[in-house]
């Protein structure tokens, strides 16, 4: 299910960012669909034609090849390549990669089984995003778009060259089919999210129009990231069921060979129609990529050390600190790098189900935060490589700092009696220790808060003053590796007289329990949020509780008010920035989670067979722009 979750996240992230739309191109006044007068406005100024001056409320149709959520796209309409690629990179060679666990099908949207790693890349989207611009879309299957100025409709103009990998033309009917397939049989929550689509029209052989109930620019733009499936293949298969045969796709690679549970090989599609588009130049340069499957990550790392895996993105701090002293690193055959990035960071933590009786009191949630010793964990478990999560907007301009500004206070005034008083009097900070494991000071503060909330220590147990029942709860996990970081937290809870049970379940059970909010506490995350936008609304608004995307199970009128205000000012950065900071402030002071940690860099090692562009993208590792350097490969083979 790893690829399935990645697909879900990418679908949401693609459409749930927020901001003003900018486009360069034509501006068309539309009195009716049948009677359109085209007016050129390439300079962005209002046209003076009489036809454009019928009413201040007239809806115009904007035609463009690029579109941004906020301001201008980073790349102009005439761009020829992304800045972080080498357009002349040689094509060819093979990459040996790896995957964890097993796989039994090729459908990343299936609600059963395990899809092959990379299977989500078998299909392209209508438009492409860039790894140095989170703000915009650029032409891919759709060569341009036209959309209503009130964001009530968007039309995709398909590139006449666009083909599936079996040679069949990509048609508007495939786009319509893909949307309907995703919403009817796709991952849970997609149907509810895409409910803003009212109807789909097939205008001609190359145009498909989406009419929208909700006039929201971010949601309109989410359709730019729609994955396109071939109707002639998928009409015979369900999207919510495992797919046992390699599918026909719209992407640049197809399945060349596989053995379920063992390996899968992808090869470049011969004569891939989009290979010379600006969004594809210099990317995915290898002819083949093979993923070998391992049941044990330690075994996989040994395979990397032996040269059977070409590159390794490290996610274990201890191994990064102590595991790279093997000969190939020492003699330079393996390159080890820490690469900084500007990616907005996910806010991960121990998330409370705030509907559970023991977590409904803010003082209890805050008290529990005193019992997680991040400084000790970072020193002893993470080798000092991580930083504490202190905001929902880390690595962005929306982080709340200090006390509220005048602009924030104006936003918060209508709900001042419904939010934590500390929002107005204290800068948000988290408890700290000296990292020695001594938490006596924090323990005293925690017990003081517990007492205020009606919990006292008796016979070394924290019990409810009225019922005498011990404070206890269950932490639900899906990753066994998280158990080792949960244990120090549990030990500190025991010192306060609290009983925490740790339960680890498989992915399917975990997802079902998460959707139903059948848990006391989970390890989860919010975001990442490049901007305060619709995705944030999906994770915090009361309306999203039944969607499965609201992990704290939060229904709060004050938060709903802030979310609604946020959606109203998406195109006004001067209003959105203080609003984002106010939201950050309120939610962090609400202690919906005990914040954990994150990292602002990639930890990467690779065998020295790759050529790499001079520039690294701001928001990605950029390994999709690497290529096989024959001279380096020959030098490796000679050693």
C-alpha positions as CSV (number, residue, x, y, z in Angstrom):
1,X,0.0,0.0,0.0
2,X,3.0,2.3,0.1
3,X,2.6,3.5,-3.5
4,X,-1.2,3.7,-3.0
5,X,-0.7,6.2,-0.1
6,X,1.9,8.1,-2.2
7,X,-0.7,8.4,-5.0
8,X,-3.3,9.7,-2.6
9,X,-1.0,12.2,-1.0
10,X,0.2,13.4,-4.5
11,X,-3.3,13.8,-5.7
12,X,-4.2,15.8,-2.7
13,X,-1.0,17.9,-2.7
14,X,-1.4,18.6,-6.4
15,X,-4.8,20.2,-5.9
16,X,-5.0,21.3,-2.4
17,X,-2.4,24.0,-2.5
18,X,-3.9,27.5,-2.6
19,X,-3.3,30.8,-4.1
20,X,-4.0,33.3,-6.9
21,X,-4.1,32.1,-10.4
22,X,-1.8,33.8,-13.0
23,X,-1.8,32.9,-16.6
24,X,-0.4,34.4,-19.8
25,X,-2.3,34.1,-23.0
26,X,-5.7,34.9,-24.4
27,X,-8.6,36.5,-22.6
28,X,-12.0,35.6,-24.0
29,X,-15.3,37.3,-23.0
30,X,-18.1,34.7,-22.8
31,X,-21.7,35.9,-22.9
32,X,-22.6,32.3,-23.7
33,X,-20.9,29.1,-24.7
34,X,-22.2,29.5,-28.2
35,X,-21.2,33.1,-28.8
36,X,-17.6,33.8,-27.8
37,X,-15.6,36.9,-28.8
38,X,-11.9,36.4,-28.6
39,X,-9.9,39.3,-27.2
40,X,-6.1,39.1,-27.0
41,X,-4.7,40.3,-23.7
42,X,-1.2,38.8,-23.6
43,X,0.1,41.8,-21.6
44,X,-2.4,41.1,-18.8
45,X,-4.3,44.4,-19.4
46,X,-8.0,44.7,-19.9
47,X,-9.0,44.6,-23.5
48,X,-10.8,47.7,-24.8
49,X,-13.1,45.9,-27.1
50,X,-16.8,46.7,-26.7
51,X,-17.6,43.1,-26.3
52,X,-15.6,42.9,-23.1
53,X,-17.5,45.7,-21.4
54,X,-20.9,44.2,-21.1
55,X,-20.9,43.9,-17.3
56,X,-18.6,44.1,-14.3
57,X,-19.7,40.6,-13.4
58,X,-19.1,39.1,-16.9
59,X,-17.2,35.9,-16.7
60,X,-14.2,35.7,-19.0
61,X,-12.4,32.7,-20.3
62,X,-8.7,32.7,-19.9
63,X,-6.6,30.6,-22.2
64,X,-3.1,29.6,-21.1
65,X,-0.3,27.0,-21.4
66,X,0.9,27.5,-17.9
67,X,-1.0,28.3,-14.7
68,X,0.1,29.2,-11.2
69,X,-1.7,29.1,-7.9
70,X,0.0,32.3,-6.7
71,X,1.6,35.1,-8.8
72,X,3.4,34.0,-12.0
73,X,4.6,30.5,-12.8
74,X,8.4,30.2,-12.2
75,X,8.8,29.2,-15.9
76,X,7.4,31.4,-18.7
77,X,5.2,29.9,-21.4
78,X,8.1,29.6,-23.8
79,X,10.4,27.7,-21.5
80,X,12.4,24.8,-23.0
81,X,13.5,22.8,-19.9
82,X,13.6,22.8,-16.2
83,X,16.6,24.6,-14.6
84,X,17.7,21.5,-12.7
85,X,18.2,19.1,-15.6
86,X,20.8,18.6,-18.3
87,X,18.8,18.6,-21.5
88,X,21.7,16.9,-23.3
89,X,22.0,14.1,-20.7
90,X,22.8,10.8,-22.5
91,X,20.0,8.3,-22.5
92,X,20.7,4.7,-21.7
93,X,21.9,2.3,-19.1
94,X,20.2,0.6,-16.2
95,X,19.6,1.5,-12.5
96,X,19.3,-1.2,-9.8
97,X,17.0,0.0,-7.1
98,X,15.2,-1.7,-4.2
99,X,11.8,-2.0,-2.5
100,X,10.8,-3.2,0.9
101,X,8.4,-6.1,1.6
102,X,6.5,-7.7,-1.3
103,X,4.2,-7.0,-4.2
104,X,1.4,-8.9,-5.9
105,X,-0.1,-6.6,-8.4
106,X,0.3,-3.4,-10.5
107,X,-2.5,-1.2,-9.3
108,X,-1.5,1.5,-6.7
109,X,-5.1,2.4,-6.2
110,X,-6.2,-1.0,-5.1
111,X,-7.6,-1.3,-1.6
112,X,-6.2,-4.8,-1.3
113,X,-2.8,-6.3,-1.8
114,X,0.5,-4.6,-2.4
115,X,1.2,-2.7,-5.7
116,X,4.7,-2.9,-7.3
117,X,7.0,0.0,-6.4
118,X,6.9,2.4,-9.3
119,X,3.5,1.3,-10.6
120,X,2.1,4.7,-10.0
121,X,4.6,6.1,-12.6
122,X,3.1,4.1,-15.4
123,X,0.7,6.9,-16.2
124,X,1.1,10.6,-16.8
125,X,-1.1,13.5,-15.5
126,X,-2.9,16.0,-17.6
127,X,-0.3,18.6,-16.7
128,X,3.1,18.4,-15.0
129,X,4.5,20.2,-12.0
130,X,8.1,21.2,-11.4
131,X,10.5,20.3,-8.5
132,X,11.6,23.9,-8.1
133,X,8.1,25.4,-8.3
134,X,5.3,24.1,-6.1
135,X,3.1,26.8,-7.4
136,X,2.3,25.9,-11.1
137,X,1.4,23.4,-13.8
138,X,3.0,23.1,-17.2
139,X,1.9,21.3,-20.4
140,X,2.0,17.5,-20.7
141,X,-1.0,15.5,-21.9
142,X,-2.9,18.8,-22.1
143,X,-1.0,21.3,-24.2
144,X,-3.1,24.2,-22.9
145,X,-6.1,25.0,-20.8
146,X,-9.0,27.5,-20.8
147,X,-10.9,28.3,-17.6
148,X,-13.5,30.7,-16.4
149,X,-12.3,33.7,-14.5
150,X,-14.6,32.8,-11.6
151,X,-13.1,29.3,-11.6
152,X,-16.5,27.6,-12.4
153,X,-15.1,25.6,-15.3
154,X,-11.9,24.4,-16.9
155,X,-11.3,22.9,-20.3
156,X,-8.2,20.8,-21.1
157,X,-6.9,20.9,-24.7
158,X,-5.2,17.6,-25.3
159,X,-1.9,17.4,-27.3
160,X,-2.8,15.8,-30.6
161,X,0.4,13.8,-30.3
162,X,-0.5,12.2,-26.9
163,X,-0.5,8.4,-27.0
164,X,-0.7,5.5,-24.6
165,X,2.2,3.1,-24.6
166,X,0.3,0.8,-27.0
167,X,0.0,3.5,-29.6
168,X,-3.6,4.4,-29.0
169,X,-4.4,8.1,-29.0
170,X,-5.3,9.7,-25.6
171,X,-8.8,11.1,-26.1
172,X,-11.1,13.3,-24.0
173,X,-13.2,10.3,-23.3
174,X,-10.2,8.7,-21.5
175,X,-9.9,11.8,-19.3
176,X,-13.6,11.6,-18.4
177,X,-13.3,7.9,-17.8
178,X,-10.2,8.4,-15.6
179,X,-12.0,10.9,-13.4
180,X,-15.1,8.7,-13.0
181,X,-13.0,5.6,-12.4
182,X,-11.0,7.4,-9.7
183,X,-14.0,8.8,-7.9
184,X,-16.1,5.6,-8.1
185,X,-13.5,3.0,-7.5
186,X,-10.4,4.9,-6.3
187,X,-9.0,5.4,-2.8
188,X,-11.4,6.3,0.0
189,X,-12.1,10.0,0.2
190,X,-11.5,10.9,-3.4
191,X,-15.2,10.8,-4.2
192,X,-16.0,13.2,-1.4
193,X,-13.2,15.5,-2.3
194,X,-14.0,15.7,-6.0
195,X,-17.7,16.2,-5.3
196,X,-17.2,19.8,-6.4
197,X,-17.2,18.6,-10.0
198,X,-20.7,19.0,-11.4
199,X,-20.4,17.6,-14.9
200,X,-17.9,16.7,-17.6
201,X,-18.4,17.6,-21.3
202,X,-16.6,16.1,-24.3
203,X,-16.4,19.1,-26.5
204,X,-14.7,17.6,-29.5
205,X,-11.9,15.1,-30.3
206,X,-9.3,17.0,-28.3
207,X,-11.1,19.0,-25.6
208,X,-12.7,18.0,-22.3
209,X,-14.5,20.4,-20.0
210,X,-15.1,20.2,-16.3
211,X,-18.0,22.2,-14.9
212,X,-17.6,22.9,-11.2
213,X,-20.1,23.5,-8.4
214,X,-17.5,25.1,-6.2
215,X,-15.8,28.2,-7.5
216,X,-12.5,27.6,-5.9
217,X,-9.2,28.2,-7.8
218,X,-7.2,25.6,-5.9
219,X,-9.8,22.9,-6.4
220,X,-10.1,23.8,-10.1
221,X,-6.4,23.4,-10.4
222,X,-6.4,20.0,-8.7
223,X,-7.8,18.7,-12.0
224,X,-4.5,19.6,-13.7
225,X,-2.9,16.8,-11.7
226,X,-5.5,14.2,-12.8
227,X,-3.9,10.9,-13.8
228,X,-5.0,9.6,-17.2
229,X,-5.8,5.9,-17.7
230,X,-6.7,4.2,-21.0
231,X,-10.4,3.4,-21.1
232,X,-9.9,0.6,-23.6
233,X,-7.8,-1.3,-20.9
234,X,-9.3,-0.3,-17.6
235,X,-13.0,-0.7,-18.6
236,X,-12.3,-4.4,-18.1
237,X,-10.7,-4.0,-14.7
238,X,-11.7,-2.5,-11.4
239,X,-9.5,0.3,-9.9
240,X,-10.2,-0.9,-6.3
241,X,-9.0,-4.4,-7.0
242,X,-5.5,-5.8,-7.5
243,X,-4.3,-5.9,-11.1
244,X,-2.4,-9.1,-11.9
245,X,-1.2,-8.1,-15.4
246,X,1.0,-5.1,-16.4
247,X,-1.4,-2.3,-17.5
248,X,-1.4,-0.2,-20.6
249,X,-0.3,3.2,-19.5
250,X,0.2,6.8,-20.5
251,X,3.7,7.3,-18.9
252,X,7.2,7.0,-20.2
253,X,7.9,3.6,-18.8
254,X,6.2,0.2,-19.0
255,X,6.7,-3.1,-17.2
256,X,9.3,-5.2,-19.0
257,X,9.7,-8.1,-16.6
258,X,8.6,-9.2,-13.2
259,X,8.2,-11.9,-10.6
260,X,5.7,-11.2,-7.9
261,X,7.3,-10.7,-4.6
262,X,10.8,-10.8,-6.1
263,X,11.5,-8.0,-8.6
264,X,10.0,-5.8,-11.3
265,X,11.7,-4.2,-14.2
266,X,10.5,-1.0,-16.0
267,X,11.8,0.0,-19.5
268,X,11.5,3.1,-21.4
269,X,8.6,3.3,-23.9
270,X,10.0,3.2,-27.4
271,X,9.1,6.5,-29.2
272,X,7.5,7.9,-26.0
273,X,5.5,10.8,-27.5
274,X,6.4,13.4,-24.8
275,X,10.1,12.8,-24.5
276,X,11.0,16.2,-26.1
277,X,8.5,18.3,-24.1
278,X,10.0,20.9,-21.8
279,X,8.7,19.1,-18.8
280,X,10.4,15.8,-19.8
281,X,13.7,16.9,-21.2
282,X,16.7,15.6,-19.1
283,X,14.5,13.5,-16.9
284,X,14.3,9.8,-16.5
285,X,17.3,9.2,-18.6
286,X,17.8,5.4,-17.9
287,X,16.6,2.8,-20.3
288,X,15.7,0.4,-17.5
289,X,15.1,0.4,-13.7
290,X,14.9,-2.7,-11.7
291,X,13.4,-2.9,-8.2
292,X,14.6,-6.0,-6.2
293,X,12.4,-6.8,-3.2
294,X,13.8,-7.4,0.3
295,X,12.0,-8.5,3.4
296,X,14.7,-7.0,5.7
297,X,16.1,-3.4,5.2
298,X,19.4,-4.5,6.8
299,X,19.8,-7.1,4.1
300,X,19.0,-4.5,1.5
301,X,21.6,-2.2,2.8
302,X,24.2,-5.0,2.7
303,X,23.2,-5.4,-1.0
304,X,23.8,-1.7,-1.5
305,X,27.3,-2.0,0.1
306,X,28.0,-5.0,-2.2
307,X,27.1,-3.0,-5.3
308,X,23.8,-4.7,-6.1
309,X,21.8,-1.5,-5.4
310,X,23.0,1.7,-7.1
311,X,21.6,4.4,-4.7
312,X,20.4,4.7,-1.2
313,X,18.3,7.4,0.5
314,X,18.9,7.0,4.2
315,X,16.1,7.2,6.7
316,X,17.8,5.8,9.8
317,X,19.9,8.2,11.8
318,X,22.1,5.6,13.5
319,X,23.0,4.0,10.2
320,X,23.9,7.4,8.6
321,X,26.1,8.1,11.6
322,X,27.8,4.7,11.9
323,X,27.1,2.5,9.0
324,X,29.1,4.1,6.2
325,X,32.6,3.1,7.0
326,X,32.8,0.3,4.4
327,X,35.7,0.3,1.9
328,X,33.7,1.7,-1.1
329,X,33.0,4.9,0.8
330,X,36.6,5.2,2.0
331,X,38.0,4.8,-1.5
332,X,35.4,7.0,-3.2
333,X,33.5,4.5,-5.2
334,X,30.4,5.3,-3.1
335,X,29.6,9.0,-2.7
336,X,27.8,10.1,0.6
337,X,26.0,13.4,0.7
338,X,23.8,15.5,2.9
339,X,21.8,17.7,0.6
340,X,19.8,20.6,2.1
341,X,16.3,21.4,0.6
342,X,13.5,23.9,0.9
343,X,10.7,21.5,1.0
344,X,7.8,22.5,3.3
345,X,8.1,20.1,6.2
346,X,5.4,17.7,7.4
347,X,4.4,18.2,11.0
348,X,4.6,14.7,12.5
349,X,3.6,13.8,16.0
350,X,1.8,11.6,18.5
351,X,-1.7,12.6,17.4
352,X,-4.6,12.6,19.9
353,X,-8.1,11.4,19.0
354,X,-9.6,14.4,20.8
355,X,-13.0,12.8,21.0
356,X,-11.6,10.2,23.4
357,X,-12.7,11.1,27.0
358,X,-9.2,11.1,28.4
359,X,-7.9,13.6,25.7
360,X,-10.8,16.1,25.6
361,X,-9.2,18.4,28.2
362,X,-6.5,20.7,26.7
363,X,-4.6,20.6,30.0
364,X,-4.2,16.8,29.7
365,X,-2.9,17.0,26.2
366,X,-0.4,19.7,27.2
367,X,0.6,17.7,30.3
368,X,1.4,14.7,28.1
369,X,3.7,16.8,26.0
370,X,5.9,17.3,29.0
371,X,6.6,13.6,29.1
372,X,8.1,13.2,25.6
373,X,11.9,13.9,26.0
374,X,12.9,14.9,22.5
375,X,16.4,16.1,23.5
376,X,17.2,12.7,25.0
377,X,15.8,10.9,21.9
378,X,17.6,13.1,19.4
379,X,20.9,12.6,21.3
380,X,20.6,8.8,21.9
381,X,18.4,7.6,19.1
382,X,18.9,10.1,16.2
383,X,22.6,11.2,16.7
384,X,21.5,14.8,16.8
385,X,20.3,14.8,13.2
386,X,16.7,16.0,13.7
387,X,15.0,19.2,14.7
388,X,11.8,19.5,16.7
389,X,8.5,20.2,15.0
390,X,7.4,23.6,16.2
391,X,5.0,24.7,13.5
392,X,2.6,23.4,10.9
393,X,4.4,25.5,8.3
394,X,8.1,24.8,8.8
395,X,10.2,25.9,5.8
396,X,7.6,28.4,4.7
397,X,6.7,32.1,5.4
398,X,3.6,31.2,7.5
399,X,5.3,30.1,10.7
400,X,3.9,31.9,13.8
401,X,6.6,33.6,15.8
402,X,6.5,35.5,19.0
403,X,3.2,37.0,20.1
404,X,0.3,37.8,17.6
405,X,0.8,40.8,15.3
406,X,-1.9,43.4,15.0
407,X,-3.1,41.8,11.8
408,X,-3.4,38.4,13.6
409,X,-5.2,39.9,16.6
410,X,-7.8,41.4,14.2
411,X,-8.3,37.9,12.8
412,X,-8.5,36.3,16.2
413,X,-10.8,38.9,17.8
414,X,-14.2,37.2,16.8
415,X,-13.1,33.9,18.3
416,X,-11.0,35.1,21.2
417,X,-13.3,33.4,23.8
418,X,-13.2,30.0,21.9
419,X,-9.5,29.5,21.6
420,X,-6.7,28.9,24.2
421,X,-6.0,32.0,26.2
422,X,-2.3,31.3,25.8
423,X,-2.5,32.2,22.1
424,X,-2.6,35.9,23.2
425,X,-0.1,35.8,26.1
426,X,2.6,33.3,25.1
427,X,4.8,32.5,22.1
428,X,4.3,28.8,21.4
429,X,7.2,26.7,22.8
430,X,7.6,23.1,23.6
431,X,9.1,21.6,26.9
432,X,12.8,21.0,26.8
433,X,15.3,18.9,28.8
434,X,19.1,18.7,29.0
435,X,19.1,15.4,27.1
436,X,20.3,13.3,30.1
437,X,17.0,11.6,30.6
438,X,16.2,13.6,33.8
439,X,12.7,14.8,33.4
440,X,11.9,15.6,37.0
441,X,11.1,19.3,36.3
442,X,8.9,18.5,33.4
443,X,7.2,15.7,35.3
444,X,6.3,18.1,38.1
445,X,4.8,20.5,35.6
446,X,2.8,17.7,33.9
447,X,1.4,16.4,37.2
448,X,0.3,20.0,38.1
449,X,-1.6,20.2,34.9
450,X,-3.1,16.7,35.4
451,X,-4.3,17.8,38.9
452,X,-6.0,20.9,37.4
453,X,-7.8,18.5,35.0
454,X,-8.9,16.1,37.8
455,X,-6.2,13.5,37.7
456,X,-4.0,12.7,40.8
457,X,-1.4,10.1,41.6
458,X,-2.4,7.3,44.0
459,X,-0.4,4.2,44.7
460,X,1.9,5.2,41.8
461,X,-1.0,5.4,39.4
462,X,-2.5,8.5,37.8
463,X,-6.2,8.1,38.5
464,X,-9.3,10.2,38.0
465,X,-10.3,11.9,41.2
466,X,-14.0,11.1,40.7
467,X,-13.9,7.5,39.3
468,X,-10.6,6.2,40.6
469,X,-9.9,4.8,37.1
470,X,-6.2,4.8,36.0
471,X,-5.3,7.0,33.0
472,X,-4.6,4.6,30.2
473,X,-4.7,4.6,26.4
474,X,-3.5,2.7,23.3
475,X,-0.9,4.0,20.8
476,X,-1.8,2.5,17.4
477,X,1.2,2.0,15.0
478,X,1.6,0.7,11.5
479,X,5.4,0.7,11.4
480,X,7.4,-1.6,13.8
481,X,10.3,0.8,13.5
482,X,8.3,3.4,15.4
483,X,8.1,1.1,18.4
484,X,11.6,2.0,19.5
485,X,10.8,5.7,19.7
486,X,7.5,5.0,21.4
487,X,9.2,3.0,24.2
488,X,11.1,5.9,25.8
489,X,7.8,7.9,25.7
490,X,6.0,5.0,27.4
491,X,8.7,4.8,30.1
492,X,8.2,8.5,30.9
493,X,4.4,8.0,31.0
494,X,4.9,5.2,33.5
495,X,6.8,7.5,35.8
496,X,3.7,9.7,35.8
497,X,1.5,6.6,36.6
498,X,0.0,6.4,33.1
499,X,-0.4,3.1,31.2
500,X,0.1,3.3,27.5
501,X,-0.3,0.1,25.4
502,X,1.5,-0.1,22.0
503,X,-0.3,-2.0,19.3
504,X,1.2,-2.5,15.8
505,X,-1.1,-3.6,13.0
506,X,-0.8,-4.2,9.2
507,X,-1.4,-1.4,6.7
508,X,-4.9,-2.5,5.7
509,X,-6.2,-2.6,9.3
510,X,-4.4,0.6,10.1
511,X,-6.0,2.5,7.3
512,X,-9.5,1.1,8.1
513,X,-9.1,2.1,11.8
514,X,-7.8,5.5,10.8
515,X,-10.8,6.2,8.6
516,X,-13.2,5.1,11.4
517,X,-11.2,7.0,14.0
518,X,-10.9,3.7,15.9
519,X,-7.9,4.7,18.0
520,X,-6.8,6.7,21.0
521,X,-3.5,7.9,19.6
522,X,-1.5,7.4,16.4
523,X,1.7,8.5,14.9
524,X,0.7,10.7,12.0
525,X,1.3,14.0,10.4
526,X,-0.2,17.2,9.0
527,X,0.8,18.6,5.6
528,X,3.2,19.4,4.3
529,X,1.5,22.8,3.7
530,X,3.4,25.1,1.3
531,X,0.4,27.5,1.8
532,X,-2.6,27.7,4.0
533,X,-5.1,26.1,1.6
534,X,-7.7,23.5,0.9
535,X,-5.6,20.6,2.1
536,X,-5.3,22.2,5.5
537,X,-9.1,22.6,5.4
538,X,-9.4,18.9,4.7
539,X,-7.3,18.0,7.8
540,X,-8.8,20.3,10.3
541,X,-12.4,21.4,9.3
542,X,-15.4,19.7,11.0
543,X,-16.7,18.8,7.6
544,X,-13.7,16.5,7.0
545,X,-14.1,14.3,10.0
546,X,-15.9,11.5,8.1
547,X,-13.4,11.6,5.2
548,X,-10.5,9.9,7.1
549,X,-8.2,12.9,6.5
550,X,-8.8,14.6,9.9
551,X,-6.5,12.5,12.2
552,X,-7.3,14.4,15.4
553,X,-11.0,13.8,14.9
554,X,-11.4,17.5,15.4
555,X,-14.7,19.4,15.3
556,X,-14.1,22.9,16.5
557,X,-16.2,26.0,15.5
558,X,-13.3,28.4,16.0
559,X,-11.0,26.3,13.8
560,X,-13.8,26.0,11.2
561,X,-14.1,29.8,11.2
562,X,-10.4,30.2,10.5
563,X,-10.6,27.5,7.8
564,X,-13.5,29.3,6.1
565,X,-11.7,32.7,6.3
566,X,-8.6,31.1,4.8
567,X,-10.5,29.9,1.8
568,X,-12.0,33.3,1.2
569,X,-8.6,35.1,0.9
570,X,-6.7,32.7,-1.2
571,X,-5.7,35.3,-3.8
572,X,-4.8,38.0,-1.3
573,X,-1.3,37.3,0.1
574,X,-1.4,40.3,2.4
575,X,-4.4,38.8,4.2
576,X,-3.4,35.1,3.8
577,X,0.0,35.4,5.5
578,X,-1.3,36.7,8.9
579,X,-4.2,34.4,8.6
580,X,-1.9,31.4,8.1
581,X,0.2,32.5,11.1
582,X,-3.0,32.9,13.2
583,X,-4.0,29.4,12.2
584,X,-0.6,28.0,13.1
585,X,-0.8,29.7,16.4
586,X,-4.2,28.4,17.4
587,X,-3.6,24.8,16.3
588,X,-0.2,24.5,18.0
589,X,-1.6,26.0,21.2
590,X,-4.5,23.5,21.0
591,X,-2.0,20.5,21.4
592,X,-3.8,18.3,18.9
593,X,-0.6,16.3,18.9
594,X,2.7,15.9,20.8
595,X,5.1,17.3,18.0
596,X,7.9,14.9,17.1
597,X,10.7,15.8,14.6
598,X,11.7,16.3,11.0
599,X,14.8,17.0,8.9
600,X,15.6,19.7,6.3
601,X,18.0,17.6,4.2
602,X,18.3,14.5,2.2
603,X,20.8,11.8,3.3
604,X,21.9,10.1,0.1
605,X,24.6,7.6,-0.9
606,X,25.2,6.3,-4.4
607,X,27.7,4.3,-6.4
608,X,29.8,6.7,-8.5
609,X,28.2,5.8,-11.8
610,X,25.9,8.9,-12.2
611,X,26.2,12.2,-13.9
612,X,24.4,14.9,-12.0
613,X,23.2,18.4,-13.1
614,X,24.9,21.4,-11.5
615,X,21.7,22.7,-9.9
616,X,19.6,20.8,-7.4
617,X,15.9,21.5,-7.3
618,X,14.6,23.3,-4.2
619,X,11.8,20.8,-3.5
620,X,13.2,17.4,-4.4
621,X,16.3,15.3,-4.3
622,X,16.5,15.5,-8.1
623,X,17.7,12.0,-8.8
624,X,15.2,11.7,-11.6
625,X,17.6,14.1,-13.5
626,X,20.7,11.9,-13.0
627,X,22.1,9.9,-15.8
628,X,24.5,7.0,-16.3
629,X,28.0,8.4,-16.9
630,X,29.7,5.8,-19.1
631,X,33.2,6.9,-18.1
632,X,32.4,6.6,-14.4
633,X,30.7,3.3,-15.0
634,X,33.8,2.0,-16.8
635,X,36.0,3.2,-14.0
636,X,33.9,1.4,-11.5
637,X,33.9,-1.8,-13.5
638,X,37.7,-1.6,-13.8
639,X,38.1,-1.6,-10.0
